[in-house]
Amino acid sequence: MNIYYCFPQGKAKALTMSYDDGKVQDRKLVSIFNRYGIKGTFNLNYGLMDQSLRIPAEEIRELYRGHEIATHTLHHPTIARSPLSRVAEEILEDRKGLEKLAGYVVRGHAYPNGSYSKEIEALFSSLGVAYGRVVESVPDFALPANPMEWHPTCHHSDPKLMEYGQYFADFPKKQYLKLMYVWGHSYEFDQNTERNNWGVIEDFCKLMGNRPDIWYATNIEIIDYLQLLEGLRFMADCSAVYNPGANSAWLAVDNDRIVEAKGGCLTSLA
């Protein structure tokens, strides 16, 4: 009997998007995501929200509803050049402020200016951060090997964006779990009018959105689900699985049967 981990509803592919800085162009980007059923993670600086051209604090909760609000430090410093005590304050104060606005626990992060170190990774983990997105892209569609150094697939300005997207959308094999992760800044769409950047992201979302075989998830939803899979407890003969978590996990048995292992339950796989 072959048993494979699946994404929710037995899917084998997931798409996530990540955008930094909370600029006013997020309004248009969120509307595009919502139109095509795509979920995004938005990495915000609580200490900069009173600046012009940024989404104001009073708009945060409603604008990003259904998406993820994540940290990007309080003031966007280059943290690998800063004392760890200051880095700790930057992340904690950002978390505190964003949690007041979001109304939930904020656990995600994107490193400002792509700056981080092993010491910062350890510090952030101890301060309640579940993952950290870096800026170096790796177009292998792999799950994060180290959530605190989570490499995206590509930036939205990558000339191969649509090529990657088409490959991902067409990928037929279900024995692998594939993840496509696109990142950027929404204000970049206004900076290259010759290329019609808004048209690029619109075309990408149209290609990738509303597909029944793709799980559309925020960064933290992916991390939490992977941790849920790690926590599953299988009988020695794999005839059943116990899920100690609260949410359902999904498994493929012999490639032709999808099993939902509900939280708190022992589920037969035979």
C-alpha positions as a Markdown table, in Angstrom:
| # | Residue | x | y | z |
|---|---|---|---|---|
| 1 | Met | 0.0 | 0.0 | 0.0 |
| 2 | Asn | 1.4 | 3.4 | -1.1 |
| 3 | Ile | 0.5 | 6.4 | 1.1 |
| 4 | Tyr | 1.3 | 9.9 | 0.0 |
| 5 | Tyr | 0.8 | 13.2 | 1.8 |
| 6 | Cys | -1.5 | 15.6 | 0.0 |
| 7 | Phe | -2.5 | 19.2 | 0.3 |
| 8 | Pro | -6.1 | 19.8 | 1.4 |
| 9 | Gln | -8.8 | 18.0 | -0.6 |
| 10 | Gly | -6.2 | 15.7 | -2.0 |
| 11 | Lys | -4.5 | 18.2 | -4.2 |
| 12 | Ala | -0.8 | 17.9 | -5.1 |
| 13 | Lys | -0.1 | 21.5 | -6.1 |
| 14 | Ala | -0.2 | 24.8 | -4.1 |
| 15 | Leu | 0.2 | 28.4 | -5.1 |
| 16 | Thr | 1.1 | 31.3 | -2.8 |
| 17 | Met | 2.0 | 35.0 | -3.3 |
| 18 | Ser | 4.0 | 37.3 | -1.1 |
| 19 | Tyr | 4.1 | 41.2 | -1.4 |
| 20 | Asp | 6.0 | 43.6 | 0.7 |
| 21 | Asp | 5.7 | 47.1 | 2.2 |
| 22 | Gly | 1.9 | 47.8 | 2.2 |
| 23 | Lys | 1.9 | 50.4 | -0.5 |
| 24 | Val | -1.4 | 51.8 | -1.9 |
| 25 | Gln | -1.1 | 49.6 | -5.0 |
| 26 | Asp | -1.9 | 46.7 | -2.8 |
| 27 | Arg | -5.6 | 47.7 | -3.2 |
| 28 | Lys | -5.5 | 46.9 | -6.9 |
| 29 | Leu | -3.4 | 43.8 | -6.4 |
| 30 | Val | -5.8 | 42.4 | -3.7 |
| 31 | Ser | -8.7 | 43.0 | -6.1 |
| 32 | Ile | -7.0 | 40.9 | -8.8 |
| 33 | Phe | -6.2 | 38.1 | -6.3 |
| 34 | Asn | -9.8 | 38.0 | -5.1 |
| 35 | Arg | -11.1 | 37.9 | -8.7 |
| 36 | Tyr | -9.2 | 34.7 | -9.4 |
| 37 | Gly | -9.4 | 33.0 | -6.0 |
| 38 | Ile | -5.7 | 33.5 | -5.3 |
| 39 | Lys | -4.4 | 34.1 | -1.7 |
| 40 | Gly | -1.6 | 36.4 | -0.8 |
| 41 | Thr | 0.6 | 37.2 | 2.2 |
| 42 | Phe | 1.3 | 40.9 | 2.7 |
| 43 | Asn | 4.3 | 41.9 | 4.7 |
| 44 | Leu | 3.8 | 45.2 | 6.5 |
| 45 | Asn | 5.8 | 47.8 | 8.5 |
| 46 | Tyr | 3.6 | 48.9 | 11.3 |
| 47 | Gly | 5.9 | 51.9 | 12.1 |
| 48 | Leu | 5.6 | 53.3 | 8.6 |
| 49 | Met | 1.8 | 53.2 | 8.0 |
| 50 | Asp | 1.5 | 57.0 | 8.6 |
| 51 | Gln | 3.6 | 57.7 | 5.6 |
| 52 | Ser | 2.1 | 58.8 | 2.3 |
| 53 | Leu | 1.5 | 56.2 | -0.4 |
| 54 | Arg | 1.0 | 53.4 | 2.2 |
| 55 | Ile | -2.2 | 51.7 | 3.3 |
| 56 | Pro | -3.4 | 53.4 | 6.4 |
| 57 | Ala | -3.9 | 51.5 | 9.6 |
| 58 | Glu | -7.7 | 51.8 | 9.6 |
| 59 | Glu | -7.9 | 50.1 | 6.2 |
| 60 | Ile | -5.6 | 47.1 | 7.0 |
| 61 | Arg | -8.1 | 44.6 | 8.4 |
| 62 | Glu | -10.7 | 44.9 | 5.7 |
| 63 | Leu | -8.4 | 45.2 | 2.7 |
| 64 | Tyr | -6.4 | 42.1 | 3.6 |
| 65 | Arg | -9.4 | 40.0 | 4.8 |
| 66 | Gly | -9.0 | 36.4 | 3.5 |
| 67 | His | -5.3 | 36.9 | 3.0 |
| 68 | Glu | -2.4 | 36.9 | 5.5 |
| 69 | Ile | -0.9 | 39.9 | 7.3 |
| 70 | Ala | 2.8 | 39.2 | 8.1 |
| 71 | Thr | 5.7 | 41.2 | 9.6 |
| 72 | His | 8.4 | 43.1 | 7.7 |
| 73 | Thr | 9.9 | 44.8 | 10.8 |
| 74 | Leu | 8.7 | 48.0 | 12.3 |
| 75 | His | 10.8 | 50.4 | 10.2 |
| 76 | His | 12.3 | 48.3 | 7.4 |
| 77 | Pro | 16.0 | 48.4 | 8.5 |
| 78 | Thr | 18.8 | 46.2 | 7.1 |
| 79 | Ile | 18.7 | 43.9 | 10.1 |
| 80 | Ala | 21.8 | 41.9 | 9.5 |
| 81 | Arg | 23.8 | 45.2 | 10.2 |
| 82 | Ser | 21.9 | 45.9 | 13.4 |
| 83 | Pro | 22.4 | 44.8 | 17.0 |
| 84 | Leu | 20.2 | 41.8 | 17.9 |
| 85 | Ser | 18.5 | 43.8 | 20.7 |
| 86 | Arg | 17.3 | 46.3 | 18.1 |
| 87 | Val | 16.3 | 43.5 | 15.7 |
| 88 | Ala | 14.3 | 42.0 | 18.5 |
| 89 | Glu | 12.5 | 45.3 | 19.2 |
| 90 | Glu | 11.8 | 45.7 | 15.4 |
| 91 | Ile | 10.1 | 42.4 | 15.1 |
| 92 | Leu | 8.2 | 42.4 | 18.4 |
| 93 | Glu | 6.8 | 45.9 | 18.0 |
| 94 | Asp | 5.8 | 45.1 | 14.4 |
| 95 | Arg | 4.0 | 42.0 | 15.6 |
| 96 | Lys | 2.2 | 43.8 | 18.4 |
| 97 | Gly | 1.0 | 46.6 | 16.1 |
| 98 | Leu | -0.1 | 44.3 | 13.3 |
| 99 | Glu | -1.9 | 42.0 | 15.6 |
| 100 | Lys | -4.0 | 44.8 | 16.9 |
| 101 | Leu | -5.0 | 45.7 | 13.4 |
| 102 | Ala | -5.4 | 42.1 | 12.1 |
| 103 | Gly | -7.2 | 40.7 | 15.1 |
| 104 | Tyr | -5.2 | 37.5 | 15.1 |
| 105 | Val | -1.7 | 36.1 | 15.9 |
| 106 | Val | 0.8 | 37.3 | 13.3 |
| 107 | Arg | 3.5 | 34.7 | 12.8 |
| 108 | Gly | 4.9 | 35.3 | 9.3 |
| 109 | His | 7.8 | 37.4 | 8.1 |
| 110 | Ala | 9.7 | 38.6 | 5.0 |
| 111 | Tyr | 13.2 | 39.9 | 5.6 |
| 112 | Pro | 13.5 | 43.6 | 4.8 |
| 113 | Asn | 16.0 | 44.3 | 2.1 |
| 114 | Gly | 16.6 | 40.5 | 2.0 |
| 115 | Ser | 18.8 | 40.9 | 5.0 |
| 116 | Tyr | 19.1 | 38.1 | 7.6 |
| 117 | Ser | 21.6 | 35.8 | 9.3 |
| 118 | Lys | 21.5 | 32.5 | 11.2 |
| 119 | Glu | 21.4 | 34.5 | 14.5 |
| 120 | Ile | 18.4 | 36.4 | 13.3 |
| 121 | Glu | 16.7 | 33.2 | 12.2 |
| 122 | Ala | 17.1 | 31.8 | 15.7 |
| 123 | Leu | 16.0 | 35.0 | 17.3 |
| 124 | Phe | 12.9 | 35.3 | 15.2 |
| 125 | Ser | 11.9 | 31.7 | 15.9 |
| 126 | Ser | 12.2 | 32.3 | 19.6 |
| 127 | Leu | 10.0 | 35.4 | 19.3 |
| 128 | Gly | 7.1 | 33.6 | 17.7 |
| 129 | Val | 7.9 | 33.9 | 14.0 |
| 130 | Ala | 7.1 | 30.7 | 12.0 |
| 131 | Tyr | 8.9 | 31.4 | 8.8 |
| 132 | Gly | 11.0 | 34.0 | 7.0 |
| 133 | Arg | 11.0 | 34.6 | 3.3 |
| 134 | Val | 14.2 | 35.5 | 1.6 |
| 135 | Val | 14.6 | 37.2 | -1.8 |
| 136 | Glu | 16.8 | 34.7 | -3.7 |
| 137 | Ser | 14.6 | 32.7 | -6.0 |
| 138 | Val | 14.9 | 29.0 | -6.7 |
| 139 | Pro | 12.6 | 27.8 | -9.5 |
| 140 | Asp | 12.3 | 24.2 | -8.4 |
| 141 | Phe | 8.7 | 24.3 | -7.0 |
| 142 | Ala | 9.9 | 22.6 | -3.8 |
| 143 | Leu | 8.5 | 22.8 | -0.3 |
| 144 | Pro | 10.6 | 24.9 | 2.1 |
| 145 | Ala | 13.5 | 22.9 | 3.4 |
| 146 | Asn | 14.1 | 25.5 | 6.1 |
| 147 | Pro | 11.0 | 27.7 | 6.8 |
| 148 | Met | 13.2 | 30.4 | 8.2 |
| 149 | Glu | 15.0 | 30.7 | 4.8 |
| 150 | Trp | 12.1 | 30.2 | 2.5 |
| 151 | His | 13.1 | 30.7 | -1.1 |
| 152 | Pro | 10.4 | 31.8 | -3.5 |
| 153 | Thr | 10.1 | 30.4 | -7.0 |
| 154 | Cys | 10.5 | 33.7 | -8.7 |
| 155 | His | 9.8 | 37.4 | -8.6 |
| 156 | His | 6.8 | 38.6 | -10.7 |
| 157 | Ser | 9.2 | 40.5 | -13.0 |
| 158 | Asp | 11.0 | 37.3 | -13.9 |
| 159 | Pro | 10.8 | 37.0 | -17.7 |
| 160 | Lys | 10.0 | 33.3 | -17.3 |
| 161 | Leu | 7.0 | 34.0 | -15.0 |
| 162 | Met | 4.4 | 32.8 | -17.5 |
| 163 | Glu | 6.6 | 29.9 | -18.5 |
| 164 | Tyr | 7.0 | 28.7 | -14.9 |
| 165 | Gly | 3.2 | 29.2 | -14.4 |
| 166 | Gln | 2.3 | 27.2 | -17.5 |
| 167 | Tyr | 4.7 | 24.4 | -16.5 |
| 168 | Phe | 3.2 | 24.3 | -13.0 |
| 169 | Ala | -0.4 | 24.4 | -14.2 |
| 170 | Asp | 0.2 | 21.6 | -16.6 |
| 171 | Phe | 2.3 | 19.4 | -14.3 |
| 172 | Pro | 0.5 | 16.1 | -14.2 |
| 173 | Lys | 2.3 | 13.9 | -11.7 |
| 174 | Lys | 0.6 | 13.6 | -8.3 |
| 175 | Gln | 3.3 | 11.6 | -6.5 |
| 176 | Tyr | 5.1 | 14.9 | -5.8 |
| 177 | Leu | 3.9 | 17.9 | -3.8 |
| 178 | Lys | 4.7 | 21.0 | -5.9 |
| 179 | Leu | 4.6 | 24.6 | -4.6 |
| 180 | Met | 4.8 | 27.8 | -6.7 |
| 181 | Tyr | 5.7 | 30.9 | -4.7 |
| 182 | Val | 5.8 | 34.4 | -6.4 |
| 183 | Trp | 6.9 | 37.5 | -4.6 |
| 184 | Gly | 7.3 | 41.2 | -5.2 |
| 185 | His | 6.1 | 44.7 | -4.4 |
| 186 | Ser | 2.8 | 46.0 | -5.7 |
| 187 | Tyr | 4.2 | 49.5 | -6.5 |
| 188 | Glu | 6.5 | 47.9 | -9.0 |
| 189 | Phe | 3.5 | 47.4 | -11.3 |
| 190 | Asp | 3.3 | 51.1 | -11.8 |
| 191 | Gln | 7.0 | 51.6 | -12.5 |
| 192 | Asn | 7.3 | 49.9 | -15.9 |
| 193 | Thr | 4.4 | 51.1 | -18.0 |
| 194 | Glu | 6.1 | 50.0 | -21.3 |
| 195 | Arg | 5.9 | 46.4 | -20.2 |
| 196 | Asn | 2.4 | 46.9 | -18.8 |
| 197 | Asn | 3.2 | 45.2 | -15.5 |
| 198 | Trp | -0.4 | 45.2 | -14.3 |
| 199 | Gly | -1.2 | 43.2 | -17.4 |
| 200 | Val | 1.6 | 40.7 | -16.5 |
| 201 | Ile | 0.1 | 39.9 | -13.1 |
| 202 | Glu | -3.4 | 39.9 | -14.4 |
| 203 | Asp | -2.4 | 37.4 | -17.1 |
| 204 | Phe | -0.6 | 35.3 | -14.6 |
| 205 | Cys | -3.5 | 35.2 | -12.2 |
| 206 | Lys | -5.9 | 34.5 | -15.0 |
| 207 | Leu | -3.7 | 31.5 | -16.0 |
| 208 | Met | -3.3 | 30.2 | -12.5 |
| 209 | Gly | -6.5 | 31.1 | -10.8 |
| 210 | Asn | -9.7 | 29.1 | -10.1 |
| 211 | Arg | -8.1 | 25.7 | -10.9 |
| 212 | Pro | -9.6 | 22.7 | -9.1 |
| 213 | Asp | -6.2 | 20.9 | -8.8 |
| 214 | Ile | -4.4 | 23.8 | -7.1 |
| 215 | Trp | -4.6 | 24.7 | -3.4 |
| 216 | Tyr | -4.5 | 28.5 | -3.0 |
| 217 | Ala | -3.0 | 29.3 | 0.3 |
| 218 | Thr | -1.2 | 32.0 | 2.3 |
| 219 | Asn | 2.4 | 31.5 | 3.5 |
| 220 | Ile | 1.3 | 30.6 | 7.1 |
| 221 | Glu | -1.4 | 28.2 | 5.9 |
| 222 | Ile | 1.3 | 26.2 | 4.1 |
| 223 | Ile | 3.6 | 26.2 | 7.0 |
| 224 | Asp | 0.9 | 25.2 | 9.4 |
| 225 | Tyr | -0.4 | 22.4 | 7.1 |
| 226 | Leu | 3.1 | 21.0 | 6.6 |
| 227 | Gln | 3.6 | 20.9 | 10.4 |
| 228 | Leu | 0.2 | 19.2 | 10.7 |
| 229 | Leu | 1.4 | 16.5 | 8.3 |
| 230 | Glu | 4.6 | 16.0 | 10.3 |
| 231 | Gly | 2.5 | 15.4 | 13.4 |
| 232 | Leu | 0.5 | 12.5 | 12.0 |
| 233 | Arg | 0.9 | 9.2 | 13.8 |
| 234 | Phe | 0.7 | 6.0 | 11.7 |
| 235 | Met | 0.0 | 2.4 | 12.9 |
| 236 | Ala | 3.1 | 0.3 | 12.4 |
| 237 | Asp | 1.4 | -1.5 | 9.4 |
| 238 | Cys | 0.0 | 1.8 | 8.1 |
| 239 | Ser | -3.5 | 0.5 | 8.3 |
| 240 | Ala | -4.6 | 3.6 | 10.2 |
| 241 | Val | -3.4 | 7.1 | 11.1 |
| 242 | Tyr | -4.0 | 9.2 | 14.2 |
| 243 | Asn | -4.2 | 13.0 | 13.7 |
| 244 | Pro | -3.5 | 14.8 | 17.0 |
| 245 | Gly | -4.1 | 18.2 | 15.4 |
| 246 | Ala | -7.3 | 20.2 | 15.2 |
| 247 | Asn | -7.6 | 20.4 | 11.4 |
| 248 | Ser | -7.9 | 17.7 | 8.8 |
| 249 | Ala | -4.9 | 16.2 | 7.0 |
| 250 | Trp | -5.3 | 14.6 | 3.6 |
| 251 | Leu | -3.6 | 11.5 | 2.2 |
| 252 | Ala | -3.6 | 9.5 | -1.1 |
| 253 | Val | -3.8 | 5.8 | -0.7 |
| 254 | Asp | -2.5 | 3.7 | -3.7 |
| 255 | Asn | -2.9 | 6.8 | -5.9 |
| 256 | Asp | -6.6 | 6.2 | -6.4 |
| 257 | Arg | -8.2 | 7.0 | -3.0 |
| 258 | Ile | -8.1 | 10.3 | -1.1 |
| 259 | Val | -8.6 | 10.0 | 2.7 |
| 260 | Glu | -9.4 | 12.9 | 5.0 |
| 261 | Ala | -7.8 | 12.3 | 8.4 |
| 262 | Lys | -9.9 | 14.5 | 10.7 |
| 263 | Gly | -8.3 | 16.2 | 13.7 |
| 264 | Gly | -8.4 | 14.2 | 16.9 |
| 265 | Cys | -9.4 | 11.0 | 15.2 |
| 266 | Leu | -8.0 | 7.6 | 14.3 |
| 267 | Thr | -8.7 | 7.1 | 10.5 |
| 268 | Ser | -8.6 | 3.7 | 8.7 |
| 269 | Leu | -6.4 | 3.6 | 5.6 |
| 270 | Ala | -7.1 | -0.1 | 4.8 |
